[in-house]
Amino acid sequence: MSELLKRSITGALYIIIIVSTAFLSHYLLLLFFTIVGFICLREFQTLLKFRNIISYISLIVLLYYFNFTEIYLPLLIAYLAMTLVVKIFLLKDLYTLHDIPIFDGRKHLLTLFYIVPSIIFLTMIPVYKEDYEYVLVGTFVLIWTNDSFAYLVGKNFGKTKLFERISPKKTIEGFLGGAIASIIISYLIFIYIDLLPLWAWIMLAIIVSIFGTLGDLVQSKFKRKADVKDSGKIMPGHGGIFDRMDSMLFSSTFVFIFILLLDYVS
């Protein structure tokens, strides 16, 4: 079986599972993301050469708290703030030549305030408002569109390197191709899903294009530091679950914050 065919089949199954669980039952969606979270934590901790069971326990406890109890708003804001601080440091560390400072000294913070909240904020989108499972699926569609067209445009037309030291294959042309395709798709999503105004879908497309690409670069640096090609082997043609989810995991915090702000200003 060719690599492209394996990649296509695996990707299609992944999409079917996410879409079906999102619409069938929130319990199924939580179960799916719990499994995904556990696998991502295992793959990520392998990259870090670090083992900590607390992150797995935290994922279960916080998934229950943020999905099934009345949320204490200051706690949510504090958790969002800590997550943002960690992700900002990860972006800053893209510019260090060799090491990742937070990688070397604060591995427990990375598992607790990078992977865990990224999964949690994804699961909170469908319960934020009625029918927001459509917003979750729409956001995934925008991510898939950005990733696919960034790859296609970059492979065929890319000449200007985006961040060659970390990811030699990424190009500015590919990034722009993915972003433009996502914005176009956001209009089509708006036509069929009118839960959000058009400008909000366009903003979501821009958010996932920018932060999804940054998340991919962050993961590339982790893999470069660990001297591996993929974070795992569970998805034929893609590598690990973390390889497939890196863009969504990094951008999920910014997507959720945008949804909160959108509700505040509307």
ABEGO torsion letter per residue (X at the ends): XBAAAAAAAAAAAAAAAAAAAAAABAAAAAAAAAAAAAAAAAAAAAAAGBBBAAAAAAAAAAAAAAAABBBBAAAAAAAAAAAAAAAAAAAAAAABAABBAAAAABAAAAAAAAAAAAAAAAAAAAAABBGAAAAAAAAAAAAAAAAAAAAAAAAAABABBABAAABAABBAAAAAAAAAAAAAAAAAAAAABAABBAAAAAAAAAAAAAAAAAAAAAAAAAAAAAGBABABAABBGAEBAAAAAAAAAAAAAAAAAAAAAAAAAX
